[in-house]
Amino acid sequence: MPQPNLLLGVNIDHVVTLRQARYRSMLESPNAEPSALEAALTAEAAGAHSITVHLRADRRHIQDDDVQLLRQKIGTKLNLEMGNTREILDIALRVRPDFVCMVPENREEVTTEGGLDVAGQRDALRGTVKALNDNGTRVSMFIDPDLDQVRASAEIGAAMIELHTGTFANHTGAERAAEVARLCDAAELGHTLGLQINAGHGLTTRNLPDLWAVPHLAELNIGHHIVSRAVFIGLREAVREMLAVMATYRD
């Protein structure tokens, strides 16, 4: 089959948030549900091209065992989101996900609130990127559409950037148009520097058409909207619904 114009990574963190709400202290219970693995396999069966999970330092949703099990059982690519800590890096080096996306991490936030300051953390990130690259994992930087951040991501050896689309998603009208322009500039520069251009955060089937002005998009990582839609139409159909909209993207 021909490669689609745009790939979908399904983030299953919010499926596991539901499990943790009741079974955080008794994950060995036979009633501990919903299953991270079942969610991943369902998303794959519906056409997802990769599975994304964020192993946070506070383990608020995804657990170490979830990451290991997914690495062993899924048939597509595993994308591990992580903060730049020695503990999580050691896990990533052991598990060897296909991709790692470096993200900022604040214990007080409900979800990731903005892009990583790569330009201000070059030295701290450079060694992490090299260790992951040397271990066979391609590395992405989750950044705001800021040209300095794009340049810094290329300088430290990242293969990809994931443009933070939260500002785009949370505005309309002139504010959204201005953010689309920033995203376009960042994507153009990243492409020129040889980076793969991904995007994610706050994306829905409703707002994606406004994102299609952005060139060179390779993959979208989407979680909350798909899981929210799954409450009403099921996970398989929610993934297919998203893929149908993504099929309209033309670079």
N, C-alpha and C positions, 0 to 999 in steps of 0.2 A: 504494500500500500504506500502511496506517496506520503511524505512527511507533511503534516498540516502546517499552515502558516504560523500558528501560535500554539504553544504547548500549555497544558494546565497542570499545575501542581496543587493538589488538594491538601490543605492544612487541617489535620484532624484534632488539633488541640482542644477545641470546644466540645468535641464528643467526649474526650477524656475528662474535661471539666465536670461534665454531668456525672460520670462515674465517681470522681473524687468527692463530689458533694455529699454522697452517702457512704462510700466505701473507702475513704482515705485511710482509715485505721484498720481496715480488714480486707485488704486486696486479695487475700487468699480465699475469701469466701466464694463458694460456687455461685452466689448471686451477684458477684461484682460485675456490674454492667453499666453502660454499654462497653463492648470490647473494642480496644484500639485496633487490634488486628482485623476484626470483622469489618470495621469501618474502612480500613485501608483496602482490604480485598474487594469490598463492595464498590469503592471509588474506582479501583483499577478495572473491575468488570464493566463499569459504566464508561470507561475510556480515559480516565486520568492517566497522565504520563509520568507523574511522580507523586510521592507522598511526603508532605512536609510536617515536621514536628519540632517544637521548641522545648529543649530540655533546659528549664530554668534552674538557677542555683537554689531556689526555694522549693523546687519540685511541686509547684502548685497544681500542675495537671500531669503532663507526661512524666513517667518514671523511667529510671535506668533500664528496668526489665522490659518496658515497652519498646525502647529503642533497640535493644538487643533482639527481641522477638521480631520486630518489623524487619530488621536487617536480614534475618534468617528466612523469613517467610514471604515477603512481598516479591512480586515478579518485575515490578518497574523500578524506578530510581528512588533512593531515599535521600531526602534533603533535610539536614539537621541544622536548625537555627540555634545559635549559641552566643552567649556573651564571652568576652575574652578573659576567661579564668583558667588557671592551671588545671583545676579539677575537671572541668567540662572538656578542656582540650585533651586530657589524658583519655577520657571516655571516647571522644571522637577518633583519636588515634587507634584505639583498640577496636572500635566498631567498624571503622572505615566506611562511613557513608559515601555515597556517590558525590554528593555536594554538601558543603557547609556554607551557611549564610551567617556572617557575623553581624550581630544586632546589638544595639544598646540595651541595657537591662537595668531597670529600677524596681526595687522590691515593692514600692508603694503603688506603682502603676497597675491599672486593670489590664491593659494591653499595651503593646509597644507604641510609644507616643510620638516618635520621630526618628529621624535617621541617625546613624552612627557618625560621630565626628572623627572621620578617618584622618583628615588633615591635621587635627590636633593630637592624634594618637599614633602617628606613623611608626615611631620606634617600638611601641608596645605591640602593635599589630603585625609588623613586618615578620617577626620571628614566628608568630602563630601561623601566618599564611604560608611561610616556607615549610614549616613542619607538616602542615596538612598537604601541601603540594607534593612534598617528598614522599608522603604516605599514600599517594594516589587519589586524593580527594580534591576536586575542583572547588575553588573558594569564591564566594560572592560577598560583596559589601552592601548592606542595606543602608542606603543613603538618601538624604533629601536631594532634590534636583538642583544641586549647587555645583557650579563648574569646578571650584576648588576641590570639592569632595570627589568628583569624578577623576580629576587628575591625580589626586592622592591615592585613590584606589588602584589606578594603573601603576603608579610608582612603586607600591609595596608588593606588587606581584599578583594581585587578584585577577582571576579570569573573567569575572562577571561583576556587574552591579545590579542590585535590585532597587529600582527607584521607588521611594516612599510616596504612595499616592493618597495618603490620608487627607492632606490639605485639598487636593483635587476633589476627593469624594465628599468632603464635608462642606463644600461651597457650591454655589450655583452662579449663573450669570457672569458678570464681569470678573468676579474673583476666580471662578473656575477657568475662564478663558485665559487669565493671566497665569494661572498655574499650569495649564496645558502648554503655554508658550515656554515656561521654564522646563517642563518635562521634555519638550521637543529639543531645546538647546542642549540639555544634559545627555539625551539619547544620541544626538548627532555627534557630540564631542566624544562620548564613550565609544561609539562605533568607530570613529576615526582613530581612537587609541587602541583599537583591537579588542575591546571588551564586549562580551555578550550582554545584551540589554534585557533585563527582566523587570517586572513591576509587581507591586502588591500593596495591600492595606486598604480596606474600605470599599473594595470593588464589588459591584453588583451587576446583575443583568440589565438594570436600568441605566446605570451611569457608564457602562463600558463604551457605548457608541461615541460618547464625548472624548474618550481616550484614544480613539482610532486615528486622530491627527498625529499622534506620536509615532515617529518612524523607528524601524529596526527592532521592534519588540519581538522577543524570542519566547518568553515564558511568563505566565502570570501565576502567582501563588495566592490562592483564595481559600479562606476558611469560614469565617463567620457567616457570610451570606449563604454559602452552600449548606452549612449545618442548620441555619435558621429556616431555609426553604425545606430542608429535609423533614422538619417537624410536621409539615403539612403535606408534602408530596413524596416523601421517602428520599433516602440518600442517593440511590441510583438515578432517580429521575432528576434530582437537583443537579447532579454532576452533568447529566446529559443536557439539561436546560442551559447550563453555563457554556458547555462546549458548542451548542448550537449558535449562541450569540458570538462566541469567539471565532467561529468559522467565517464570520463576516469581515474579519480584519484583513486588510490588504496593505502590505508594506510598500 
